[in-house]
């Protein structure tokens, strides 16, 4: 991998305790339909009980035992500059190479993602979808849009889902419907930690699990930026209420309180005094303690008995960080071989404080070109600092009174 190794102190013990208790914590009397321990883990305690990333020598041992698929064999024989050429000839070559390739999509997302599979079919890709048995994507086989649907019980814990998916992918090519897997990916962000481990254990190109895990953890992201010498707002990881005032002294006001595990936007709030900080910290902890997942949605427990209880698996650590003023933007980045190939900026309308809800978006950006250049450079640098050398990323930043600052990196 082209990315440099970054040592992070992420305190393994609390995470391992959460992993040990992250199995089938279910509310008494709840119905079994639509429940997913896998979803709970990845929403509020990522990476859940997924295995640790492989060491470089372990990944190398896997790769040495594997024979390249026909697609990768062809790729290895074609000069890189021809494959990457920004021309009609280059595009034609890439489409010929992908025609007939077998691509595994782990989880299909909502029905609005249908266009992804339709486009893949137009390119001649033999798509395989791994999803819960009752997924809408199952019908795509009968429509001739995908080649195969593999049902896996997503109500299992993440490690068991990984095990079944790995076995299913290894068996591809034996029935003539597809070839061996040329790639594994997902159109669902919460599935990326598991997909990264599938790619690692199959010897296929993909993001390093360690990089994905750091991107999903807001405190680990800040540590990676600091280690790389990139601008980083003052921040403090709060483990318990006893540390709240110490965090305030370090960060100052105004500040932003946010759950480190990133359960949607739950608990993200601007605070401007000790009284606000303490009250909102207690509210966040209370809300995190009462979460359930119902049909894939993270909601508060309403006492109905439906949903997977998240209180035993949710990461209760909360990050307090310096408030960033200025204009918020989204930077979509495509990276390959350690270098960015595309980076586009979308302006976000003024966010509604204290919760930072977005109001509108504008693409292409209306910011001055110099500010756009600075934002793109920071976005790419942050992706590299986390250890990524390829992939697609949705990077959120602000252009503040002191220059560009990262909010978060979302691996796609």
VOPAGU-2260 file (C-alpha; in pm, 1 decimal, decimal comma):
REM VOPAGU-2260
SITE   aa  ch    i         X         Y         Z
SITE  UNK   A    0       0,0       0,0       0,0
SITE  UNK   A    1     116,8     349,5     -78,9
SITE  UNK   A    2     -15,6     508,8     241,1
SITE  UNK   A    3     223,8     541,4     532,5
SITE  UNK   A    4     156,9     353,9     854,2
SITE  UNK   A    5      19,0     568,0    1137,5
SITE  UNK   A    6      34,3     446,4    1498,4
SITE  UNK   A    7    -276,9     548,3    1692,5
SITE  UNK   A    8    -359,6     510,4    2061,3
SITE  UNK   A    9    -726,1     412,4    2032,4
SITE  UNK   A   10    -758,4     228,3    2365,2
SITE  UNK   A   11    -836,6    -126,5    2256,3
SITE  UNK   A   12    -976,4    -254,3    2586,7
SITE  UNK   A   13   -1309,5     -62,9    2578,3
SITE  UNK   A   14   -1363,5    -156,1    2213,3
SITE  UNK   A   15   -1299,3    -524,9    2280,1
SITE  UNK   A   16   -1545,5    -516,2    2569,0
SITE  UNK   A   17   -1807,7    -374,9    2332,8
SITE  UNK   A   18   -1727,1    -647,5    2079,1
SITE  UNK   A   19   -1772,9    -919,6    2338,9
SITE  UNK   A   20   -2122,4    -792,7    2426,4
SITE  UNK   A   21   -2227,1    -710,9    2069,9
SITE  UNK   A   22   -2419,9   -1030,9    2003,2
SITE  UNK   A   23   -2796,3   -1052,0    1986,0
SITE  UNK   A   24   -2883,7    -798,0    2255,5
SITE  UNK   A   25   -3258,0    -803,7    2200,4
SITE  UNK   A   26   -3542,4    -634,1    2383,1
SITE  UNK   A   27   -3776,2    -881,7    2559,0
SITE  UNK   A   28   -4078,7    -980,2    2353,7
SITE  UNK   A   29   -3965,7    -812,3    2035,1
SITE  UNK   A   30   -4058,1    -946,2    1691,2
SITE  UNK   A   31   -3780,7   -1109,1    1484,2
SITE  UNK   A   32   -3863,6    -935,6    1155,6
SITE  UNK   A   33   -3629,7    -670,2    1017,1
SITE  UNK   A   34   -3377,2    -686,4    1300,5
SITE  UNK   A   35   -3004,1    -665,1    1242,6
SITE  UNK   A   36   -2727,6    -697,2    1497,3
SITE  UNK   A   37   -2493,0    -624,5    1206,3
SITE  UNK   A   38   -2667,2    -288,8    1150,0
SITE  UNK   A   39   -2653,6    -202,1    1519,7
SITE  UNK   A   40   -2280,7    -268,7    1539,7
SITE  UNK   A   41   -2194,8     -66,8    1232,6
SITE  UNK   A   42   -2425,7     222,0    1322,7
SITE  UNK   A   43   -2317,0     277,5    1680,2
SITE  UNK   A   44   -2009,0      64,0    1753,8
SITE  UNK   A   45   -1818,5      19,9    1427,2
SITE  UNK   A   46   -1635,2    -207,9    1354,7
SITE  UNK   A   47   -1835,5    -413,1    1606,1
SITE  UNK   A   48   -1705,6    -768,1    1641,6
SITE  UNK   A   49   -1534,5    -777,1    1303,3
SITE  UNK   A   50   -1180,7    -919,1    1323,1
SITE  UNK   A   51    -877,7    -694,3    1354,4
SITE  UNK   A   52    -708,4    -588,3    1028,8
SITE  UNK   A   53    -446,5    -829,6     900,5
SITE  UNK   A   54     -81,4    -750,2     942,1
SITE  UNK   A   55     101,0    -679,7     611,8
SITE  UNK   A   56     275,4   -1018,9     618,1
SITE  UNK   A   57     -60,8   -1195,5     672,2
SITE  UNK   A   58    -214,6   -1022,2     370,9
SITE  UNK   A   59      93,5   -1104,4     164,2
SITE  UNK   A   60      58,6   -1474,0     255,8
SITE  UNK   A   61    -302,6   -1471,1     131,5
SITE  UNK   A   62    -212,1   -1302,6    -197,5
SITE  UNK   A   63      71,8   -1550,7    -264,0
SITE  UNK   A   64    -170,0   -1843,9    -239,2
SITE  UNK   A   65    -420,2   -1701,0    -487,7
SITE  UNK   A   66    -424,8   -1715,9    -865,3
SITE  UNK   A   67    -539,3   -1397,1   -1041,0
SITE  UNK   A   68    -881,3   -1398,6   -1205,2
SITE  UNK   A   69    -901,4   -1367,5   -1585,7
SITE  UNK   A   70    -982,9    -995,5   -1553,4
SITE  UNK   A   71    -685,5    -923,6   -1327,0
SITE  UNK   A   72    -460,1   -1136,0   -1547,8
SITE  UNK   A   73    -553,7    -920,0   -1847,3
SITE  UNK   A   74    -499,3    -603,8   -1644,4
SITE  UNK   A   75    -150,4    -715,5   -1544,7
SITE  UNK   A   76     -48,6    -746,0   -1911,6
SITE  UNK   A   77    -163,3    -400,7   -2021,2
SITE  UNK   A   78      60,1     -98,4   -1953,0
SITE  UNK   A   79     -85,3     117,9   -1676,8
SITE  UNK   A   80     -75,7     437,1   -1885,9
SITE  UNK   A   81    -305,7     278,4   -2145,7
SITE  UNK   A   82    -561,0     170,2   -1884,7
SITE  UNK   A   83    -561,8     516,3   -1725,2
SITE  UNK   A   84    -556,6     718,5   -2048,1
SITE  UNK   A   85    -802,1    1012,2   -2045,9
SITE  UNK   A   86    -917,4     957,6   -2401,1
SITE  UNK   A   87   -1188,7     781,1   -2597,2
SITE  UNK   A   88    -946,6     494,8   -2656,8
SITE  UNK   A   89    -875,9     465,9   -2284,6
SITE  UNK   A   90   -1244,3     465,6   -2200,5
SITE  UNK   A   91   -1313,6     200,7   -2464,5
SITE  UNK   A   92   -1034,3     -17,5   -2324,5
SITE  UNK   A   93   -1166,7      11,0   -1969,7
SITE  UNK   A   94   -1516,5     -84,6   -2081,5
SITE  UNK   A   95   -1381,5    -388,3   -2264,2
SITE  UNK   A   96   -1191,0    -496,5   -1955,2
SITE  UNK   A   97   -1491,6    -466,3   -1725,0
SITE  UNK   A   98   -1724,3    -647,5   -1967,2
SITE  UNK   A   99   -1782,8    -995,7   -1826,1
SITE  UNK   A  100   -1619,1    -922,5   -1490,6
SITE  UNK   A  101   -1784,6   -1057,5   -1176,3
SITE  UNK   A  102   -1846,8    -785,1    -917,1
SITE  UNK   A  103   -1990,3    -860,7    -573,1
SITE  UNK   A  104   -2209,5    -594,2    -410,4
SITE  UNK   A  105   -2230,6    -653,9     -36,8
SITE  UNK   A  106   -2571,3    -509,5      61,7
SITE  UNK   A  107   -2782,9    -330,6    -197,4
SITE  UNK   A  108   -2902,7     -23,5      -8,4
SITE  UNK   A  109   -3250,7     113,7     -64,9
SITE  UNK   A  110   -3448,1      61,2    -386,4
SITE  UNK   A  111   -3331,9     398,3    -518,5
SITE  UNK   A  112   -2990,8     235,9    -576,2
SITE  UNK   A  113   -3139,5      29,8    -859,2
SITE  UNK   A  114   -2973,6     252,6   -1119,7
SITE  UNK   A  115   -2631,2     129,9   -1002,6
SITE  UNK   A  116   -2713,2    -229,0   -1096,1
SITE  UNK   A  117   -2881,2    -125,8   -1420,2
SITE  UNK   A  118   -2567,2      62,6   -1525,9
SITE  UNK   A  119   -2347,5    -231,4   -1427,2
SITE  UNK   A  120   -2560,3    -457,4   -1646,3
SITE  UNK   A  121   -2523,4    -215,0   -1938,4
SITE  UNK   A  122   -2145,7    -241,7   -1902,3
SITE  UNK   A  123   -2163,8    -620,8   -1916,7
SITE  UNK   A  124   -2076,7    -672,5   -1549,6
SITE  UNK   A  125   -2202,2    -992,0   -1390,2
SITE  UNK   A  126   -2327,5    -853,8   -1059,9
SITE  UNK   A  127   -2370,1   -1061,0    -745,8
SITE  UNK   A  128   -2569,2    -913,0    -457,7
SITE  UNK   A  129   -2530,7   -1034,5     -99,1
SITE  UNK   A  130   -2823,7    -921,6     113,5
SITE  UNK   A  131   -3088,3   -1021,0     365,3
SITE  UNK   A  132   -3327,3   -1280,3     215,1
SITE  UNK   A  133   -3619,2   -1036,0     187,9
SITE  UNK   A  134   -3424,1    -758,5      11,3
SITE  UNK   A  135   -3585,0    -575,2    -281,6
SITE  UNK   A  136   -3272,5    -661,2    -485,3
SITE  UNK   A  137   -3365,6   -1028,8    -501,7
SITE  UNK   A  138   -3606,6    -954,5    -787,2
SITE  UNK   A  139   -3323,9    -813,5   -1001,2
SITE  UNK   A  140   -3222,4   -1169,7   -1092,0
SITE  UNK   A  141   -3557,0   -1240,4   -1262,0
SITE  UNK   A  142   -3528,5    -908,5   -1447,2
SITE  UNK   A  143   -3189,5   -1007,1   -1582,8
SITE  UNK   A  144   -3017,9    -710,3   -1418,0
SITE  UNK   A  145   -2795,3    -907,7   -1179,5
SITE  UNK   A  146   -2654,2   -1256,8   -1224,5
SITE  UNK   A  147   -2695,4   -1390,0    -873,9
SITE  UNK   A  148   -2852,4   -1307,3    -536,9
SITE  UNK   A  149   -2698,3   -1461,0    -225,7
SITE  UNK   A  150   -2920,8   -1442,7      84,7
SITE  UNK   A  151   -2746,3   -1401,4     420,8
SITE  UNK   A  152   -2916,6   -1350,7     754,7
SITE  UNK   A  153   -2814,4    -995,1     845,5
SITE  UNK   A  154   -2962,8   -1029,3    1194,4
SITE  UNK   A  155   -2640,8   -1204,2    1293,4
SITE  UNK   A  156   -2340,6   -1030,0    1444,5
SITE  UNK   A  157   -2090,8    -875,7    1204,3
SITE  UNK   A  158   -1827,3   -1148,1    1239,6
SITE  UNK   A  159   -2076,9   -1420,1    1147,3
SITE  UNK   A  160   -2205,1   -1219,1     850,1
SITE  UNK   A  161   -1843,4   -1178,7     736,8
SITE  UNK   A  162   -1780,0   -1552,1     766,6
SITE  UNK   A  163   -2085,4   -1647,2     559,2
SITE  UNK   A  164   -2018,2   -1381,5     296,0
SITE  UNK   A  165   -1657,8   -1495,2     261,7
SITE  UNK   A  166   -1762,8   -1856,4     207,3
SITE  UNK   A  167   -2025,7   -1754,5     -46,9
SITE  UNK   A  168   -1781,3   -1540,8    -246,5
SITE  UNK   A  169   -1518,9   -1815,2    -252,3
SITE  UNK   A  170   -1774,3   -2052,0    -409,4
SITE  UNK   A  171   -1852,4   -1820,9    -703,0
SITE  UNK   A  172   -1778,9   -1954,2   -1049,1
SITE  UNK   A  173   -1875,9   -2311,8    -978,2
SITE  UNK   A  174   -2227,8   -2290,8   -1126,9
SITE  UNK   A  175   -2149,7   -2107,8   -1452,4
SITE  UNK   A  176   -2363,9   -1806,0   -1362,8
SITE  UNK   A  177   -2061,1   -1598,7   -1271,2
SITE  UNK   A  178   -1684,8   -1617,1   -1265,5
SITE  UNK   A  179   -1466,2   -1585,1    -958,4
SITE  UNK   A  180   -1500,0   -1250,3    -784,5
SITE  UNK   A  181   -1298,9    -974,2    -954,7
SITE  UNK   A  182   -1409,0    -709,6    -704,1
SITE  UNK   A  183   -1612,1    -663,9    -387,4
SITE  UNK   A  184   -1774,0    -330,7    -306,1
SITE  UNK   A  185   -2082,2    -173,2    -152,7
SITE  UNK   A  186   -2315,9     119,8    -210,5
SITE  UNK   A  187   -2388,6     136,7     164,0
SITE  UNK   A  188   -2146,6     328,5     387,6
SITE  UNK   A  189   -2214,6     116,3     696,2
SITE  UNK   A  190   -2101,7    -192,6     503,4
SITE  UNK   A  191   -1756,4     -56,5     418,4
SITE  UNK   A  192   -1577,1    -192,7     731,3
SITE  UNK   A  193   -1693,7    -544,3     643,5
SITE  UNK   A  194   -1622,3    -501,2     271,7
SITE  UNK   A  195   -1267,8    -389,0     350,7
SITE  UNK   A  196   -1212,0    -712,4     542,1
SITE  UNK   A  197   -1363,5    -920,9     261,5
SITE  UNK   A  198   -1121,4    -763,1      12,0
SITE  UNK   A  199    -831,1    -817,1     250,6
SITE  UNK   A  200    -904,8   -1185,3     307,3
SITE  UNK   A  201    -975,7   -1248,6     -62,4
SITE  UNK   A  202    -661,4   -1070,1    -179,3
SITE  UNK   A  203    -865,8    -823,7    -386,3
SITE  UNK   A  204    -808,0    -448,0    -422,5
SITE  UNK   A  205    -986,3    -249,5    -155,0
SITE  UNK   A  206    -944,5      -2,1     130,4
SITE  UNK   A  207    -733,5    -107,9     426,6
SITE  UNK   A  208    -958,9    -200,5     720,7
SITE  UNK   A  209    -739,6       5,0     954,6
SITE  UNK   A  210    -801,0     314,5     740,5
SITE  UNK   A  211   -1176,6     253,7     730,7
SITE  UNK   A  212   -1191,4     201,2    1106,5
SITE  UNK   A  213   -1002,3     525,9    1168,1
SITE  UNK   A  214   -1234,8     717,4     936,3
SITE  UNK   A  215   -1538,9     582,1    1123,1
SITE  UNK   A  216   -1393,3     695,3    1458,5
SITE  UNK   A  217   -1389,1    1074,4    1494,0
SITE  UNK   A  218   -1118,1    1074,4    1761,1
SITE  UNK   A  219    -894,6     839,5    1561,2
SITE  UNK   A  220    -941,9    1066,2    1259,3
SITE  UNK   A  221    -820,9    1368,2    1458,9
SITE  UNK   A  222    -521,5    1170,2    1583,7
SITE  UNK   A  223    -427,0    1070,7    1229,5
SITE  UNK   A  224    -444,9    1431,3    1110,0
SITE  UNK   A  225    -234,6    1551,4    1399,5
SITE  UNK   A  226      27,3    1282,6    1330,9
SITE  UNK   A  227      41,3    1395,2     967,0
SITE  UNK   A  228      88,5    1760,8    1062,8
SITE  UNK   A  229    -248,3    1865,7     921,0
SITE  UNK   A  230    -471,6    2133,1    1077,3
SITE  UNK   A  231    -669,4    1982,3    1362,4
SITE  UNK   A  232    -915,2    2156,6    1595,3
SITE  UNK   A  233    -859,6    2122,4    1969,6
SITE  UNK   A  234   -1041,7    1812,5    2090,2
SITE  UNK   A  235   -1084,9    1590,4    2393,1
SITE  UNK   A  236   -1228,0    1238,0    2416,5
SITE  UNK   A  237   -1470,8    1214,7    2709,2
SITE  UNK   A  238   -1502,2     868,1    2863,1
SITE  UNK   A  239   -1724,2     964,1    3156,9
SITE  UNK   A  240   -1898,7    1262,2    3314,3
SITE  UNK   A  241   -1601,2    1308,0    3546,9
SITE  UNK   A  242   -1396,6    1428,3    3245,8
SITE  UNK   A  243   -1646,4    1682,3    3112,2
SITE  UNK   A  244   -1501,7    1989,0    3283,7
SITE  UNK   A  245   -1144,5    1883,1    3201,8
SITE  UNK   A  246   -1249,0    1859,3    2835,5
SITE  UNK   A  247   -1399,5    2208,8    2850,7
SITE  UNK   A  248   -1078,4    2354,1    2994,0
SITE  UNK   A  249    -877,3    2198,9    2710,2
SITE  UNK   A  250   -1110,8    2285,0    2420,6
SITE  UNK   A  251   -1272,6    2611,4    2532,3
SITE  UNK   A  252   -1597,9    2766,2    2406,7
SITE  UNK   A  253   -1780,1    2760,2    2176,6
SITE  UNK   A  254   -1737,5    2387,0    2120,0
SITE  UNK   A  255   -1913,8    2098,3    1948,6
SITE  UNK   A  256   -2020,0    1781,8    2128,5
SITE  UNK   A  257   -2050,1    1468,1    1915,2
SITE  UNK   A  258   -2061,3    1089,7    1972,8
SITE  UNK   A  259   -1728,8     943,3    1862,6
SITE  UNK   A  260   -1893,7     651,6    1681,1
SITE  UNK   A  261   -2102,1     876,1    1457,9
SITE  UNK   A  262   -2456,9     740,9    1493,9
SITE  UNK   A  263   -2601,4     952,5    1213,0
SITE  UNK   A  264   -2615,1    1310,7    1348,4
SITE  UNK   A  265   -2750,1    1208,4    1687,2
SITE  UNK   A  266   -2603,4    1410,8    1972,3
SITE  UNK   A  267   -2406,1    1656,6    1757,4
SITE  UNK   A  268   -2461,1    1998,2    1912,4
SITE  UNK   A  269   -2288,2    2331,1    1964,6
SITE  UNK   A  270   -2236,5    2430,9    2327,8
SITE  UNK   A  271   -2132,3    2771,2    2460,8
SITE  UNK   A  272   -2108,3    2729,4    2838,2
SITE  UNK   A  273   -2036,0    2477,7    3111,5
SITE  UNK   A  274   -2406,7    2451,9    3190,6
SITE  UNK   A  275   -2492,5    2374,3    2825,2
SITE  UNK   A  276   -2205,2    2127,3    2797,2
SITE  UNK   A  277   -2299,8    1926,9    3105,1
SITE  UNK   A  278   -2670,0    1924,8    3022,8
SITE  UNK   A  279   -2612,5    1817,5    2663,5
SITE  UNK   A  280   -2354,5    1556,1    2760,7
SITE  UNK   A  281   -2605,6    1395,8    2996,1
SITE  UNK   A  282   -2873,4    1412,4    2726,1
SITE  UNK   A  283   -2645,1    1248,5    2467,5
SITE  UNK   A  284   -2553,2     965,6    2704,6
SITE  UNK   A  285   -2919,9     913,6    2789,3
SITE  UNK   A  286   -3016,6     901,5    2420,7
SITE  UNK   A  287   -2731,9     667,0    2327,0
SITE  UNK   A  288   -2834,7     436,6    2611,2
SITE  UNK   A  289   -3191,0     405,0    2480,7
SITE  UNK   A  290   -3129,2     339,3    2111,9
SITE  UNK   A  291   -3285,9      55,1    1914,9
SITE  UNK   A  292   -3270,2     -40,6    1548,5
SITE  UNK   A  293   -3603,4    -105,7    1377,4
SITE  UNK   A  294   -3596,0    -218,8    1013,4
SITE  UNK   A  295   -3253,0     -68,9     964,0
SITE  UNK   A  296   -3338,0     269,0    1118,6
SITE  UNK   A  297   -3174,7     397,5    1436,5
SITE  UNK   A  298   -3451,2     527,9    1666,4
SITE  UNK   A  299   -3527,8     591,7    2032,1
SITE  UNK   A  300   -3689,8     308,1    2224,8
SITE  UNK   A  301   -4062,7     384,7    2241,2
SITE  UNK   A  302   -4143,1      99,1    2476,9
SITE  UNK   A  303   -4320,3    -103,9    2206,2
SITE  UNK   A  304   -4077,7    -394,1    2236,3
SITE  UNK   A  305   -3967,9    -368,1    1873,2
SITE  UNK   A  306   -3606,2    -331,3    1771,0
SITE  UNK   A  307   -3258,9    -443,7    1864,1
SITE  UNK   A  308   -3137,1    -292,5    2190,9
SITE  UNK   A  309   -2819,7     -94,7    2128,8
SITE  UNK   A  310   -2734,8      -2,6    2487,2
SITE  UNK   A  311   -2489,4    -291,0    2532,4
SITE  UNK   A  312   -2298,2    -231,4    2208,6
SITE  UNK   A  313   -2304,7     143,7    2153,7
SITE  UNK   A  314   -1981,9     336,4    2198,5
SITE  UNK   A  315   -2053,3     576,9    2485,4
SITE  UNK   A  316   -1741,5     788,8    2429,5
SITE  UNK   A  317   -1814,6    1147,9    2326,9
SITE  UNK   A  318   -1581,1    1389,6    2153,4
SITE  UNK   A  319   -1568,1    1757,1    2244,1
SITE  UNK   A  320   -1393,4    1968,5    1986,4
SITE  UNK   A  321   -1331,3    2329,7    1897,5
SITE  UNK   A  322   -1616,0    2499,2    1710,5
SITE  UNK   A  323   -1525,4    2571,8    1348,9
SITE  UNK   A  324   -1666,0    2888,0    1193,9
SITE  UNK   A  325   -1701,8    2951,2     821,9
SITE  UNK   A  326   -1850,8    2790,0     512,8
SITE  UNK   A  327   -1919,8    2415,2     504,3
SITE  UNK   A  328   -1852,7    2214,4     187,5
SITE  UNK   A  329   -1858,2    1854,8      65,4
SITE  UNK   A  330   -1559,6    1730,0    -135,0
SITE  UNK   A  331   -1612,9    1414,3    -339,3
SITE  UNK   A  332   -1279,9    1247,5    -418,3
SITE  UNK   A  333   -1180,5     956,6    -639,5
SITE  UNK   A  334    -832,8     821,7    -563,9
SITE  UNK   A  335    -620,5     555,1    -735,5
SITE  UNK   A  336    -263,9     439,5    -677,1
SITE  UNK   A  337    -221,1     697,3    -401,8
SITE  UNK   A  338    -317,4     997,9    -616,5
SITE  UNK   A  339    -646,8    1177,2    -664,0
SITE  UNK   A  340    -810,8    1147,7   -1006,6
SITE  UNK   A  341   -1117,9    1358,0    -936,3
SITE  UNK   A  342   -1211,7    1608,8    -665,7
SITE  UNK   A  343   -1530,4    1814,8    -684,0
SITE  UNK   A  344   -1667,4    2061,2    -429,5
SITE  UNK   A  345   -2032,3    2117,8    -336,4
SITE  UNK   A  346   -2119,2    2423,3    -126,8
SITE  UNK   A  347   -2352,2    2360,2     166,4
SITE  UNK   A  348   -2596,8    2628,9     268,1
SITE  UNK   A  349   -2559,8    2778,8     615,9
SITE  UNK   A  350   -2612,5    2496,4     863,8
SITE  UNK   A  351   -2883,2    2536,0    1125,9
SITE  UNK   A  352   -2713,3    2563,0    1464,0
SITE  UNK   A  353   -2682,7    2424,9    1723,1
SITE  UNK   A  354   -2750,6    2094,3    1540,9
SITE  UNK   A  355   -2572,5    2175,2    1210,4
SITE  UNK   A  356   -2852,6    2059,5     979,1
SITE  UNK   A  357   -2776,0    2134,3     613,5
SITE  UNK   A  358   -3014,4    2367,1     428,5
SITE  UNK   A  359   -2911,7    2347,6      61,5
SITE  UNK   A  360   -2628,2    2255,4    -172,8
SITE  UNK   A  361   -2468,8    2407,0    -483,5
SITE  UNK   A  362   -2242,7    2228,1    -730,6
SITE  UNK   A  363   -2010,8    2338,5    -879,0
SITE  UNK   A  364   -1886,6    2548,7    -589,5
SITE  UNK   A  365   -1921,1    2926,9    -595,8
SITE  UNK   A  366   -1617,3    2977,8    -371,3
SITE  UNK   A  367   -1312,3    3158,8    -512,6
SITE  UNK   A  368   -1082,7    2922,1    -701,9
SITE  UNK   A  369    -799,0    2969,0    -453,0
SITE  UNK   A  370   -1020,6    2858,7    -163,5
SITE  UNK   A  371   -1141,9    2562,1    -368,2
SITE  UNK   A  372    -781,7    2460,9    -433,7
SITE  UNK   A  373    -696,7    2479,0     -62,3
SITE  UNK   A  374   -1002,7    2273,6      30,1
SITE  UNK   A  375    -925,7    2006,4    -230,2
SITE  UNK   A  376    -565,1    1982,7    -114,2
SITE  UNK   A  377    -673,1    1940,3     246,7
SITE  UNK   A  378    -939,0    1682,9     155,6
SITE  UNK   A  379    -691,8    1470,2     -37,6
SITE  UNK   A  380    -427,3    1506,3     234,9
SITE  UNK   A  381    -674,6    1392,0     501,1
SITE  UNK   A  382    -772,2    1084,5     299,9
SITE  UNK   A  383    -403,7     993,7     265,0
SITE  UNK   A  384    -334,8    1063,2     634,6
SITE  UNK   A  385    -594,4     802,6     730,6
SITE  UNK   A  386    -404,3     543,1     527,1
SITE  UNK   A  387    -613,4     524,1     209,7
SITE  UNK   A  388    -445,0     497,1    -129,6
SITE  UNK   A  389    -750,1     429,3    -345,3
SITE  UNK   A  390   -1128,0     449,8    -345,9
SITE  UNK   A  391   -1415,8     696,3    -345,4
SITE  UNK   A  392   -1463,3     939,9     -56,7
SITE  UNK   A  393   -1715,2    1196,4      64,8
SITE  UNK   A  394   -1513,7    1448,9     265,4
SITE  UNK   A  395   -1680,2    1720,6     472,8
SITE  UNK   A  396   -1480,1    2037,3     542,8
SITE  UNK   A  397   -1517,0    2401,1     643,4
SITE  UNK   A  398   -1329,3    2702,0     515,6
SITE  UNK   A  399   -1278,3    2883,7     845,1
SITE  UNK   A  400   -1132,5    3219,3     941,7
SITE  UNK   A  401    -797,0    3041,4     981,9
SITE  UNK   A  402    -817,5    2834,0     663,5
SITE  UNK   A  403    -961,8    2494,4     564,3
SITE  UNK   A  404   -1043,8    2238,5     835,0
SITE  UNK   A  405   -1173,2    1881,2     815,8
SITE  UNK   A  406   -1505,4    1778,7     966,5
SITE  UNK   A  407   -1495,6    1410,2     867,2
SITE  UNK   A  408   -1398,2    1159,9     596,3
SITE  UNK   A  409   -1662,6     910,2     477,6
SITE  UNK   A  410   -1526,2     614,8     281,6
SITE  UNK   A  411   -1750,0     486,2       4,3
